[in-house]
């Protein structure tokens, strides 16, 4: 089973700042089958990025993903108030399809 | 518009069984893999199981393998999760989710709102 580790656990930032979230896999994620999801309190998750770097439909271009193999990142170029949430990475290249523990982006 | 509506959650005693359903609409159900993902209260997301579009292939997390069974009825646009030998640690909101293709190895693009399963005596 591929274990995903996300860092930091919590990222305290202000609107307008840049956020960089990390996701590291315990073994290589095949074909960059890595996705990022955003979840706000009381809501279902929302797909942001798939295939490590492709933005989902309707996702603003301030969100970008990069990486391959075992190291991936999600960058939010300039935080908007609605971006304060929890972010999860998920690998879907090897069964079982595991999620990382999440990174919470909150207000500084 | 894609809609996923879960039902069947509730309170069950340890060792008991429950069957969740997910009614789908707004897309050609049989063309897409579907998944169940759960979230324990105050915790992160945990992938549970997935089934390919045709229903002929399934995969499970290690924590539920042998206890849970995923299935689908493409004539009814509905997916199921039969949960047996339930434990306290299975307590969670269970989300139904649609994948972007018919293959199991594809990412989720839509999520339902979830149904709460509580395992307690």
Interface residues (C-beta under 8 A of the other chain):
Chain A: X1 X33 X35 X37 X39 X44 X45 X46 X47 X50 X51 X56 X86 X88 X90 X92 X93 X95 X96 X97 X98 X99 X100 X101 X102
Chain B: X35 X37 X44 X45 X46 X47 X50 X59 X60 X61 X62 X95 X100 X104 X105 X106 X107 X108 X109 X110 X111 X112 X113 X114
